[in-house]
Amino acid sequence: MVDGTLQVAVVGAGQAGLAVSHELTSLGLEHVVLERGRVAQTWRNRWDSFCLVTPNWSVQLPAHPYDGDDPDGYMLRDGIVAYLEGYARAVDAPVREGVEVRAVERAAENGFLLRTSDGDLSADSVLLASGAYQRPYRPPAAAALPDWMPQVDVEGYRNPGALPPGKVLVVGSGQSGCQIAEELHEAGRDVFLACGRAPWTPRRFGGRDFFWWALETGFLDASLATLPNPEARLFANVLATGHGGGHDLHLRTLRRRGVTLLGRFQGVDGPFATFAPDLAESVAWGDLRYGQLMDMVRELVARRGLPLPEIQQPEPFDGAAPDRVDLSVFGAVVFAGGFRPDYATWLDFPGAFDSLGYPVHEDGASTVVPGLYFVGVHFLRKRKSSLLVGVGEDAAIVARKIADRAAARAAGTRSA
């Protein structure tokens, strides 16, 4: 610390913040990691039975990869928290828990002033590692739901018993929505799932977990530039689950089990919730992405001379679905439409974030605010940027950028 100013302030003590802390330490950069809750707080906030969709062997944080006795399993919520707590200890991360960063402002000489619940803090650089799950998203039509209808976002859902009795409407059919719908159905609840677009794949094929194929084909290395448009970042992740040792979970499997599938949630008409007639189109979209992923698998096996796995063809799908349901028989609505960035609500840096709220940057360094950096953002550099298998790669790159800036500033000071 020089004149009371840290070299780096890191905001967030999840996998991104801890990974970059390790890299900053290895580069000799003095820093602090500020966490408004506890280490791994976002994971602690997940529902009771939450588990990883990705296999344990894919947990590859720098200097502390998974070394347990169940590499092909899927860690439960509390196991993830324990792993990250152990990681914080292993890399000796300088975490200050219970410190909320309420605002970040520019200070003199291109530094920053952080307004926190524990007083002000000065830093030459600020790295935001507040995660990919910042603000739960509800469709605009949700505002029309009656006030008497219990409504909960994914981060507020805990277990089936915590919801009032009655049927349950789940809005959003990404990974979380499908997993919650399955859990509610297994608990004996009558579940209706309002569906959007999401890719899917079998949990395993060719003797390997689908996530191995996603890594080896380069699917997870796709950059933002490869997407058809920036809005494509908001598409759901590949549907699957790690529950029960991992199994297939997508719209076809849920319908077979008895979950009622609906089109996209449109709004409310009197006592009814209404839905678009687009279920078939959503399933067809997912089938198309499945086909594209399987084409990448075929290219991989041809390139490496691997045995070609048996590749399933999508089963025929009947897109018929109710266009409305009577809300009076429903006990709750669970919103599982994903998350959106939330930087702009507490960072007053005009032009630093795009129309979707994502940072405007180059390899994690803001191109608008010098000294401001990001790690753990969905598609920061690649599709895997926010995942336990990919965040370490970005952390090393961004930490080096911070070190280079610190060296340049020190050289300038000596020259002056």
N, C-alpha and C positions, 0 to 999 in steps of 0.2 A: 504494500500500500504506500503510495506517494502522496503526501499532503492530504491524507484522508480519502484518497480516491483509489478504488480498486481498479485492477486492469480489466476484469470482466465480471459482470453480474449475469448469472444464468437464472431464468425464471422457469420453474417447473422441475420437479424431482421424480419424473417417470423415467421410462427407458431412454428417452431422448436426452433429458437433462443429465442423467447419470453417465451416459455414454460420452457425452461431450465433456463432462467434468473430468473423466479419466483422460481424455485426449489433451485437455488443457493442462492437467497436472504433468503429463509426460512432456509437454513443451515448456514447462516451467512458468506458466502463467498463473498469477495469483487471482483467485476468483472465489465467489460464493454462490451457492445454489439456494435460491429462495423458493419455498413451497408453502402455499397458504394452508394446506392440510398436513398430511403426512406423506412420507415416501410412498410412491405408487398409489396416490389418492384416487386417481381415475379408475384404476382397477378395483380398488376397495368399494367404489360406488356401483359396481356392476351387480346384477341380481344374484341371489343366493347360490344357484346351481351353475353359474356361468363357468365355462371352460374355454380354453383355446380352441380355435378352429384349425390352427397350424400345429403340426407335431412338435414334440419337445425338442427333437434334434435341431429344429430350425431356430431355436433361441440362441442367437449368436452375438451377444453383446461383447465388445472388445475386452480382452483379458479375462473374461469370465463366461465362456460358453456353457451351455447345459452339460452337466456331467453326472446326472442322476442315473438311476437304474431302469428307467422306462423311456428310452429315447423315442419310441414309436407311439407313446401315449400322448395325452392332451391334458396339460395342467389345469386343475381347477382354480377358481378365483383366488382362494387363500394360498394356494401353492405359488401362483404368480407373484402375489404380494411378498411372500417369504423369499422367493428368489431375488426380487428386486431389493428387498431389505438387505439380503446377504451381499448383493452386488455393491450396494452403497458402502457397506463395511469393507468389502474386499478392495475397492479402489480408493478407500478413504475419502469419499466425496464430502466436501465441506458444506453439508446441508443444514439450513436453518429452517426447521419446520414451524408451522404456525405463523408464518410471515406472509401476508398478502400484499402483492404489488398492485397498488390502486391506480397508478399513473406512471408513465415514463415521459420525461420532458428533456428537451435539449438544454445543455448547460454550456458554459463558456468553453472555448477552445475545443469544440466538437466532441465534448464528453456528454454524459447523461446524468440526470437527477431522477432517481427512483423514489416515488412517494409510496411508502409502505405502512402497514399497520404497526410497525415497530420503529417508525421514524424514517427520516430521509437518508438516502445512500447515494454516493457519487461513484460513477464508473466510467472508464474510458470507452468500453464497449458493452453492449447489452445483447445477450442471446436469448431469444424466446423459444422455450421448449415446452410450451403449455399443451402440446398434444394435438392429435387430429380430432378429438371429440370435445369440442368447446361449447357449442350451443345446440341443443336438440332442435330438430326441425319439425314444425307442424305445417301442413298445407294450409293455405289461406282459408279454405272451406271449413276448417276446424272451428273457426270463430262462430259459425252458425249453429253449432251444437248447443242444446239446451243447458242452462246452468245447473239443472239437477242431475245431469249425467256425469258420473265420476270419470275423470280423465287423468291419465298418467303418461309421462314420457318414459322412454326406455330407462333413463337413469333413475327414475323413481319407482320402477317395477322391482319387486323383491321375490315374490313367489305366488303361486295360484291362490293360496289361502289368504293372502293379504288383500285380494280384490273382493268387492261385494259379490253376493250370489247373483246368478243370472248368466245369460250368454255374454260372451266377450267378443268385441270387435277389435281386431288388430289391424292398424292402418300402416302398411309398409311391409314388403315381402323380401327385404334383404336378409342378411345373415341373422341379425338379431330378431327381426320379425318372425322369420320361419322357426327359429329355435324357441321363441316364446310361445308361438302358436302350438308347436309340438308339445311343449311342457304343459300348457294349459289343457290340451286334449288328453294327454296321458293322465292328468289329474281329474278327468271326468267332466271338464267344462265343455260346453257347446261353443265351438270357436268359428268365427267368421273372419276371413283374412282378405283385406283389400289389397290387391296386388299391383305392383309396378313391374318395371323391367329389371331383370337380374340375370347374369350368366350362371350356368350350372355345370356340374361335371360329376361323374361317379366319385365317391370317396377314394376308391382304389381301383386301379386297373394296371395290367401288365406287371402285377406283383409289387407295385409301388404306390405310395400315397400320391394323390393328385398334386400335392404341393411340391413333391420332388420334380414332377413333370413341369410344373409352372416355373420352377427355378431353372431347370436345365434347358428348357426351350427358349429361355429369355423373355417369357411372358411378363415376369416380375421386373425385368429390366427396362420395360417400355418407358419412354420419357413423355413428358407433356406434349412435345412436338409431334409424337406419333398419333395422338388422339385426333378425332375428326374436328373437335372444337373444345375450348376450355371448359364448357359445361359438362363434358364427358367425365370430368373428375368426380362428378356427383353420382355417377352410376354405382350401383351396388357392387360389392365384392362377390367373388364366386361363391355360390351357395353350397354349404356343407356344414357338418357338425362334428364335434369331437366327443359328444356324449356316448356313453356305452362302448367306449373303445373306438368310436368313429363310425359313421354310417352315412349313406346317401340321404340328403335332405333337400328337397326342392318342391316345386308346386305339384308335380305329379305324385310324389310320395305322400305329401300332405293330403291331397284329395283322396288317395287310396285309403288313408287311415281314417278319413271321416271329417276332415276340416272342410268347411264350405268356402270355396274360393269365389271372390268377387272381383269386378274390375276396379279401376282406380276410383278412390273416394272423391265424389264431386261436391257434395254439400248436403243440405237438409231441406226437405219439402214437408212442412207440417210435422207430423210425428215420425216421418221416415227419413233415414239416411239414404242417399242416392249414389249410384255408382255408374261409371262409364261402361259402355258395351265393348270394352277393349281387352278382355282377358285373353282371348285367342291371340291377339297381336302381341301382348306382353310375353306369352309363352313362346311364340314364334321368334321373337327377338332373342330370348334366352337360348333357343335352339340354334339360332344362327351363330351366336358367340361360342356355343359349345362346338359347333362345326369348325369354326376358325381355330379354336384351341387344339382340336384333334388334328387339324392340318399341320399345326406346329409340331405336334407329337410325331406325325408321319415324317416330317422333314428331319427331326432330331434322330429318329431311329435309322433313317437312311444314311445320314451323315456319319453316325457312329457305328453303324453295322450292328445295331441292337435288334433283338427279336421284336417283330411288330406285335404290339398287344392287340387283343380283341377289342374293337371299338364298337360300342353299342350305338345303334341308331335310335333317335328319339321315338318313343311310342306315339301312336296317334293320340291327339288330344281334342276333346270336345270342349269348345269354348263357351258353351251355354252357362249362364250364371245369372242369379237374381240381379235386377237393376235397382232394387230398394229393399230395405229391411225395416221392420217396426222397432224403433228404439225403445219402446216401453218395456220390452222383454229383455233388454240388455242391462247387465250390471255394471259394465265399465267399457271404456275405450282405451286401448293402449296404442300410443303413437310410436312407431318404429321406423320413421322416415329418414333416418340418418342424422348427421350433424353438419353444422356449418361453422366456418371460422368466426371468431368473435373479437378479433384484434381491435377493430375500429371503435369499439365501445369504450375502450380505455387508453387508446393511443391516438393522440391528436397529431398525426403526421399526414397532411393532405397529399394524396397521390401515391402513398406507400402501399396501398392495397387495391386490388382490382375490383370489378363490379360484383364479384362473388365473395369478396372478403379475403381472398388469398394474397399473400405478400407479393409485391413486385420485386423480383430479385434475380440474381445470377449465382447459381450454385450456393444458395443459402445466404448470400450477402445482399442486403437491400441496395437497389440501384437508385433509391430516392433519398435514403437517410444513411449517410456514411457512419459506420460503426454499429449498425443494427443488423442482427443475424437471426437465422431461423434454423431449427432442426426439428424433425418429427412431424413435419407437415405432409399431408397426403399429396403425392406426386411432387414433392419438393424438387427432386432430381429424377426419380424413377417411381414406378408403381409401388415398389417395396419400401419407399422412404420412411413410412410411418410404422413399419412392421419390425418385430423383434429380430428378423433376419436381415434387415436392410438399414436400420437406423445407424448402426455403427459405421458403415461406409460413409454416410453423409457427415457424421460427427467428426470423423478424421479430416475430411476435406474442409469443413467449416472452421474447425479449430486451427488448422494451418492458415487459413485466411486471416483469422483474428491475430495469430502470431505475427504474420507478415505486416499487418497494419500496425501492431504494437512496435515492431522493430523499426518501421519507417518513421513513426512518431518519435521514438526515442532518438533516432538518428537526426531528425529535424531539430529536436531540442538541443542536442549536443552541438549541432552546427550553429544554431542561433547563439 
